[in-house]
Amino acid sequence: MTHLTIVYHSGYGHTALVAEAIRDGAMSVEDTEVALIEAAEAESQLDRFDATDGIVFGAPTYMGSASAPMKSFIDATSKPWFELKWKDKIAGGFTNSGNLSGDKQGTLIQFVVLAAQHGMIWVPPAAMPESMTKDDVATGDRQSINRLGAYVGVMAQSENAEPGPDNPPKGDIATAKAYGVRLAKAAKRWGQGTL
């Protein structure tokens, strides 16, 4: 059985929908279990990450970096860092903001650095922007896979409105689900390898 844990913060509910989509994608892979845990809860439960095969980090991008509750969790991970307890675990990340760019790359890089500090193996989405395969490359279609052209992790963009069926857009949710599948398969393959 492959075990993944998604630790995230969601200020208004949009980022939670992305986390749930990653979970749903990962759970579609046979023999995969996924736990969702909010960053505020996770700080006091760091031991639960010891038994997981992979950790996926997620937060909204506020002012160019991860939200404060997620940053607080990141700082708390210095405890397992001292013993490199997360070494060789699969890692991934996702973020969401109200703007198309919103400096989301800064948040994803923050997660990559966190994973590197812990000696984790980073898995990117590996999804080409669907618009690149269409005749009109600059469609900006909200239904397209990887419409924001993110390669480090998943980027989603939500309107400044209640989370719902198209907020974040269906394309961003589909991108997140595909990422969940990739993360689960990577963790399974990594776990079955021999050292």
DOMARKE-284758 format. One record per residue (C-alpha): residue number from 1; residue in one letter; z, y, x. Coordinates in nm, 4 decimals, decimal comma. Each point is the difference from the previous one (the first is absolute). Layout:
<vexmi n="NUM" res="A" z="Z" y="Y" x="X"/>
...
END
This chain:
<vexmi n="1" res="M" z="0,0000" y="0,0000" x="0,0000"/>
<vexmi n="2" res="T" z="-0,0911" y="0,3468" x="0,1260"/>
<vexmi n="3" res="H" z="0,2479" y="0,2794" x="-0,0715"/>
<vexmi n="4" res="L" z="-0,0914" y="0,3686" x="-0,0003"/>
<vexmi n="5" res="T" z="0,2278" y="0,2946" x="-0,0685"/>
<vexmi n="6" res="I" z="-0,1293" y="0,3362" x="-0,1161"/>
<vexmi n="7" res="V" z="0,2454" y="0,2807" x="0,0695"/>
<vexmi n="8" res="Y" z="-0,0953" y="0,3310" x="-0,1551"/>
<vexmi n="9" res="H" z="0,1071" y="0,3306" x="-0,1476"/>
<vexmi n="10" res="S" z="-0,1657" y="0,1496" x="-0,3054"/>
<vexmi n="11" res="G" z="0,0950" y="0,3527" x="-0,0996"/>
<vexmi n="12" res="Y" z="-0,1787" y="0,0119" x="-0,3358"/>
<vexmi n="13" res="G" z="-0,1169" y="-0,3575" x="-0,0600"/>
<vexmi n="14" res="H" z="-0,3538" y="0,0196" x="0,1425"/>
<vexmi n="15" res="T" z="0,0842" y="-0,1663" x="0,3320"/>
<vexmi n="16" res="A" z="0,1869" y="-0,2748" x="-0,1879"/>
<vexmi n="17" res="L" z="-0,3254" y="-0,0888" x="-0,1785"/>
<vexmi n="18" res="V" z="-0,1731" y="-0,0370" x="0,3379"/>
<vexmi n="19" res="A" z="0,2887" y="-0,2209" x="0,1229"/>
<vexmi n="20" res="E" z="-0,0296" y="-0,2166" x="-0,3115"/>
<vexmi n="21" res="A" z="-0,3758" y="-0,0364" x="0,0513"/>
<vexmi n="22" res="I" z="0,0539" y="-0,1175" x="0,3592"/>
<vexmi n="23" res="R" z="0,2608" y="-0,2460" x="-0,1284"/>
<vexmi n="24" res="D" z="-0,2375" y="-0,1294" x="-0,2682"/>
<vexmi n="25" res="G" z="-0,2790" y="-0,0484" x="0,2524"/>
<vexmi n="26" res="A" z="0,2275" y="-0,1817" x="0,2440"/>
<vexmi n="27" res="M" z="0,1426" y="-0,2254" x="-0,2705"/>
<vexmi n="28" res="S" z="-0,3512" y="-0,1094" x="-0,0943"/>
<vexmi n="29" res="V" z="-0,0090" y="-0,1851" x="0,3335"/>
<vexmi n="30" res="E" z="0,1338" y="-0,3530" x="-0,0396"/>
<vexmi n="31" res="D" z="0,3570" y="-0,0634" x="0,1180"/>
<vexmi n="32" res="T" z="0,0858" y="0,3680" x="0,0439"/>
<vexmi n="33" res="E" z="0,3155" y="0,1701" x="-0,1213"/>
<vexmi n="34" res="V" z="0,0406" y="0,3768" x="0,0053"/>
<vexmi n="35" res="A" z="0,3140" y="0,2089" x="-0,0358"/>
<vexmi n="36" res="L" z="-0,0167" y="0,3672" x="-0,0944"/>
<vexmi n="37" res="I" z="0,2943" y="0,2077" x="0,1160"/>
<vexmi n="38" res="E" z="0,0546" y="0,3728" x="-0,0191"/>
<vexmi n="39" res="A" z="0,0807" y="0,1704" x="0,3293"/>
<vexmi n="40" res="A" z="0,3397" y="0,1286" x="-0,1179"/>
<vexmi n="41" res="E" z="0,1087" y="-0,3567" x="-0,0858"/>
<vexmi n="42" res="A" z="-0,1543" y="-0,1488" x="0,3129"/>
<vexmi n="43" res="E" z="0,2121" y="0,2094" x="0,2357"/>
<vexmi n="44" res="S" z="0,3096" y="-0,1993" x="-0,0900"/>
<vexmi n="45" res="Q" z="-0,1843" y="-0,3348" x="-0,0043"/>
<vexmi n="46" res="L" z="-0,1714" y="-0,0096" x="0,3386"/>
<vexmi n="47" res="D" z="0,0933" y="-0,3677" x="0,0505"/>
<vexmi n="48" res="R" z="-0,2317" y="-0,1001" x="-0,2856"/>
<vexmi n="49" res="F" z="-0,2980" y="0,0917" x="0,2209"/>
<vexmi n="50" res="D" z="0,0918" y="-0,2627" x="0,2607"/>
<vexmi n="51" res="A" z="-0,1430" y="-0,2858" x="-0,2089"/>
<vexmi n="52" res="T" z="-0,3241" y="0,1698" x="-0,1051"/>
<vexmi n="53" res="D" z="-0,3343" y="-0,0673" x="0,1691"/>
<vexmi n="54" res="G" z="-0,1289" y="0,3521" x="-0,0479"/>
<vexmi n="55" res="I" z="0,1158" y="0,3471" x="-0,0972"/>
<vexmi n="56" res="V" z="-0,2166" y="0,2569" x="-0,1751"/>
<vexmi n="57" res="F" z="0,1171" y="0,3619" x="0,0166"/>
<vexmi n="58" res="G" z="-0,0906" y="0,2512" x="-0,2697"/>
<vexmi n="59" res="A" z="0,0846" y="0,3564" x="-0,0908"/>
<vexmi n="60" res="P" z="-0,1508" y="0,3118" x="-0,1457"/>
<vexmi n="61" res="T" z="-0,1154" y="0,2544" x="0,2537"/>
<vexmi n="62" res="Y" z="0,2123" y="0,3117" x="-0,0292"/>
<vexmi n="63" res="M" z="-0,0757" y="0,2881" x="0,2353"/>
<vexmi n="64" res="G" z="-0,2115" y="-0,2209" x="0,2262"/>
<vexmi n="65" res="S" z="0,2381" y="-0,2924" x="0,0507"/>
<vexmi n="66" res="A" z="0,1939" y="-0,2689" x="-0,1842"/>
<vexmi n="67" res="S" z="0,2472" y="0,1161" x="-0,2623"/>
<vexmi n="68" res="A" z="0,3635" y="0,0546" x="0,1024"/>
<vexmi n="69" res="P" z="0,1366" y="-0,3183" x="-0,1669"/>
<vexmi n="70" res="M" z="-0,2567" y="-0,2068" x="0,1907"/>
<vexmi n="71" res="K" z="0,0785" y="0,1840" x="0,3240"/>
<vexmi n="72" res="S" z="0,3681" y="-0,0787" x="-0,0552"/>
<vexmi n="73" res="F" z="-0,0901" y="-0,3698" x="-0,0299"/>
<vexmi n="74" res="I" z="-0,2148" y="0,0233" x="0,3139"/>
<vexmi n="75" res="D" z="0,2916" y="0,1470" x="0,1944"/>
<vexmi n="76" res="A" z="0,2316" y="-0,2749" x="-0,1282"/>
<vexmi n="77" res="T" z="-0,2317" y="-0,2654" x="0,1470"/>
<vexmi n="78" res="S" z="0,1349" y="0,0813" x="0,3447"/>
<vexmi n="79" res="K" z="0,2599" y="-0,2713" x="-0,0704"/>
<vexmi n="80" res="P" z="-0,2510" y="-0,2903" x="-0,0069"/>
<vexmi n="81" res="W" z="-0,2020" y="0,1777" x="0,2713"/>
<vexmi n="82" res="F" z="0,2781" y="-0,0498" x="0,2574"/>
<vexmi n="83" res="E" z="-0,0553" y="-0,3764" x="-0,0247"/>
<vexmi n="84" res="L" z="-0,3740" y="0,0172" x="-0,0778"/>
<vexmi n="85" res="K" z="0,0672" y="-0,1988" x="-0,3166"/>
<vexmi n="86" res="W" z="-0,3363" y="0,1035" x="-0,1482"/>
<vexmi n="87" res="K" z="-0,2028" y="-0,0920" x="0,3081"/>
<vexmi n="88" res="D" z="-0,3245" y="-0,1829" x="-0,0848"/>
<vexmi n="89" res="K" z="0,0290" y="0,0600" x="-0,3746"/>
<vexmi n="90" res="I" z="-0,3135" y="0,1204" x="-0,1775"/>
<vexmi n="91" res="A" z="0,0085" y="0,3705" x="-0,0924"/>
<vexmi n="92" res="G" z="-0,2051" y="0,2280" x="-0,2212"/>
<vexmi n="93" res="G" z="0,0287" y="0,3311" x="-0,1753"/>
<vexmi n="94" res="F" z="-0,1125" y="0,2194" x="-0,2856"/>
<vexmi n="95" res="T" z="0,0450" y="0,3524" x="-0,1261"/>
<vexmi n="96" res="N" z="-0,0864" y="0,2252" x="-0,2902"/>
<vexmi n="97" res="S" z="-0,0250" y="0,3751" x="-0,0460"/>
<vexmi n="98" res="G" z="-0,1209" y="0,2551" x="-0,2506"/>
<vexmi n="99" res="N" z="-0,2912" y="0,1171" x="0,2142"/>
<vexmi n="100" res="L" z="-0,2998" y="-0,1947" x="0,1233"/>
<vexmi n="101" res="S" z="0,1149" y="0,0464" x="0,3592"/>
<vexmi n="102" res="G" z="0,3519" y="0,1346" x="-0,0216"/>
<vexmi n="103" res="D" z="0,0424" y="-0,0981" x="0,3664"/>
<vexmi n="104" res="K" z="0,0628" y="-0,3597" x="-0,1072"/>
<vexmi n="105" res="Q" z="-0,1143" y="-0,1221" x="0,3417"/>
<vexmi n="106" res="G" z="0,3262" y="0,1381" x="0,1424"/>
<vexmi n="107" res="T" z="0,2036" y="-0,2296" x="-0,2237"/>
<vexmi n="108" res="L" z="-0,2074" y="-0,3047" x="0,0893"/>
<vexmi n="109" res="I" z="0,0294" y="0,0756" x="0,3713"/>
<vexmi n="110" res="Q" z="0,3767" y="0,0332" x="-0,0501"/>
<vexmi n="111" res="F" z="-0,0009" y="-0,3556" x="-0,1397"/>
<vexmi n="112" res="V" z="-0,2186" y="-0,1295" x="0,2855"/>
<vexmi n="113" res="V" z="0,2425" y="0,1464" x="0,2546"/>
<vexmi n="114" res="L" z="0,2941" y="-0,1539" x="-0,1885"/>
<vexmi n="115" res="A" z="-0,1703" y="-0,3404" x="0,0077"/>
<vexmi n="116" res="A" z="-0,0774" y="0,0387" x="0,3713"/>
<vexmi n="117" res="Q" z="0,3614" y="0,0927" x="0,0761"/>
<vexmi n="118" res="H" z="0,1030" y="-0,3271" x="-0,1642"/>
<vexmi n="119" res="G" z="-0,2706" y="-0,2064" x="0,1760"/>
<vexmi n="120" res="M" z="-0,1759" y="-0,0789" x="-0,3271"/>
<vexmi n="121" res="I" z="-0,3667" y="-0,0939" x="-0,0524"/>
<vexmi n="122" res="W" z="-0,1804" y="0,2745" x="-0,1957"/>
<vexmi n="123" res="V" z="-0,2614" y="-0,1090" x="-0,2559"/>
<vexmi n="124" res="P" z="-0,2412" y="0,2686" x="-0,1254"/>
<vexmi n="125" res="P" z="-0,1791" y="-0,0232" x="-0,3360"/>
<vexmi n="126" res="A" z="-0,3446" y="-0,0835" x="0,1501"/>
<vexmi n="127" res="A" z="-0,1747" y="0,1264" x="-0,3131"/>
<vexmi n="128" res="M" z="-0,3164" y="0,2034" x="0,0417"/>
<vexmi n="129" res="P" z="-0,0263" y="0,2911" x="-0,2415"/>
<vexmi n="130" res="E" z="-0,1955" y="-0,1390" x="-0,2936"/>
<vexmi n="131" res="S" z="-0,1970" y="0,3242" x="-0,0190"/>
<vexmi n="132" res="M" z="-0,1577" y="-0,0874" x="0,3381"/>
<vexmi n="133" res="T" z="-0,1830" y="-0,2881" x="-0,1669"/>
<vexmi n="134" res="K" z="-0,1411" y="0,2187" x="-0,2762"/>
<vexmi n="135" res="D" z="-0,3112" y="0,2156" x="0,0089"/>
<vexmi n="136" res="D" z="0,2050" y="0,3149" x="-0,0510"/>
<vexmi n="137" res="V" z="0,2624" y="-0,0117" x="0,2768"/>
<vexmi n="138" res="A" z="0,1765" y="0,3181" x="-0,1116"/>
<vexmi n="139" res="T" z="0,0824" y="-0,1130" x="-0,3536"/>
<vexmi n="140" res="G" z="0,3756" y="0,0466" x="0,0204"/>
<vexmi n="141" res="D" z="0,0223" y="-0,2657" x="-0,2712"/>
<vexmi n="142" res="R" z="0,3664" y="-0,0514" x="-0,0948"/>
<vexmi n="143" res="Q" z="-0,0770" y="-0,3630" x="-0,0837"/>
<vexmi n="144" res="S" z="-0,1283" y="-0,0843" x="0,3493"/>
<vexmi n="145" res="I" z="0,1833" y="-0,2183" x="0,2501"/>
<vexmi n="146" res="N" z="0,1396" y="0,2020" x="0,2923"/>
<vexmi n="147" res="R" z="-0,1474" y="0,3215" x="-0,1413"/>
<vexmi n="148" res="L" z="0,2085" y="0,2065" x="0,2444"/>
<vexmi n="149" res="G" z="-0,1388" y="-0,1840" x="0,3035"/>
<vexmi n="150" res="A" z="0,3358" y="-0,1149" x="0,1406"/>
<vexmi n="151" res="Y" z="0,0043" y="-0,2573" x="0,2791"/>
<vexmi n="152" res="V" z="0,3586" y="0,0074" x="0,1319"/>
<vexmi n="153" res="G" z="0,1626" y="-0,0810" x="-0,3350"/>
<vexmi n="154" res="V" z="-0,0555" y="0,0576" x="-0,3699"/>
<vexmi n="155" res="M" z="-0,0278" y="0,3574" x="-0,1231"/>
<vexmi n="156" res="A" z="0,0260" y="0,0872" x="-0,3669"/>
<vexmi n="157" res="Q" z="-0,0272" y="0,3356" x="-0,1730"/>
<vexmi n="158" res="S" z="0,1679" y="0,0838" x="-0,3285"/>
<vexmi n="159" res="E" z="-0,0335" y="0,2941" x="-0,2321"/>
<vexmi n="160" res="N" z="0,3049" y="0,2169" x="-0,0610"/>
<vexmi n="161" res="A" z="0,0663" y="-0,1768" x="-0,3296"/>
<vexmi n="162" res="E" z="0,1864" y="-0,3033" x="-0,1271"/>
<vexmi n="163" res="P" z="-0,0922" y="-0,3324" x="0,1626"/>
<vexmi n="164" res="G" z="-0,2244" y="-0,2045" x="-0,2236"/>
<vexmi n="165" res="P" z="-0,3089" y="-0,2166" x="-0,0394"/>
<vexmi n="166" res="D" z="-0,2196" y="0,2285" x="0,2135"/>
<vexmi n="167" res="N" z="0,2630" y="0,1871" x="0,2000"/>
<vexmi n="168" res="P" z="-0,0281" y="-0,1157" x="0,2790"/>
<vexmi n="169" res="P" z="-0,3679" y="-0,0739" x="-0,0666"/>
<vexmi n="170" res="K" z="-0,1183" y="-0,3550" x="-0,0611"/>
<vexmi n="171" res="G" z="-0,1878" y="-0,0038" x="0,3315"/>
<vexmi n="172" res="D" z="0,3181" y="0,0772" x="0,1934"/>
<vexmi n="173" res="I" z="0,1880" y="-0,2716" x="-0,1887"/>
<vexmi n="174" res="A" z="-0,2813" y="-0,2500" x="0,0681"/>
<vexmi n="175" res="T" z="0,0114" y="0,0970" x="0,3689"/>
<vexmi n="176" res="A" z="0,3753" y="-0,0653" x="0,0028"/>
<vexmi n="177" res="K" z="-0,0441" y="-0,3417" x="-0,1651"/>
<vexmi n="178" res="A" z="-0,2625" y="-0,0978" x="0,2563"/>
<vexmi n="179" res="Y" z="0,2377" y="0,1114" x="0,2758"/>
<vexmi n="180" res="G" z="0,2721" y="-0,2211" x="-0,1462"/>
<vexmi n="181" res="V" z="-0,2342" y="-0,2983" x="0,0192"/>
<vexmi n="182" res="R" z="-0,0858" y="0,0836" x="0,3626"/>
<vexmi n="183" res="L" z="0,3660" y="0,0403" x="0,0984"/>
<vexmi n="184" res="A" z="0,0999" y="-0,3306" x="-0,1614"/>
<vexmi n="185" res="K" z="-0,2865" y="-0,1870" x="0,1666"/>
<vexmi n="186" res="A" z="0,0796" y="0,1584" x="0,3369"/>
<vexmi n="187" res="A" z="0,3689" y="-0,0907" x="-0,0295"/>
<vexmi n="188" res="K" z="-0,0886" y="-0,3550" x="-0,1030"/>
<vexmi n="189" res="R" z="-0,2474" y="-0,0414" x="0,2868"/>
<vexmi n="190" res="W" z="0,2413" y="0,1557" x="0,2524"/>
<vexmi n="191" res="G" z="0,2856" y="-0,2204" x="-0,1240"/>
<vexmi n="192" res="Q" z="-0,2062" y="-0,3184" x="0,0284"/>
<vexmi n="193" res="G" z="-0,1026" y="0,0717" x="0,3576"/>
<vexmi n="194" res="T" z="0,1607" y="-0,1662" x="0,2960"/>
<vexmi n="195" res="L" z="0,1499" y="0,1797" x="0,2957"/>
END
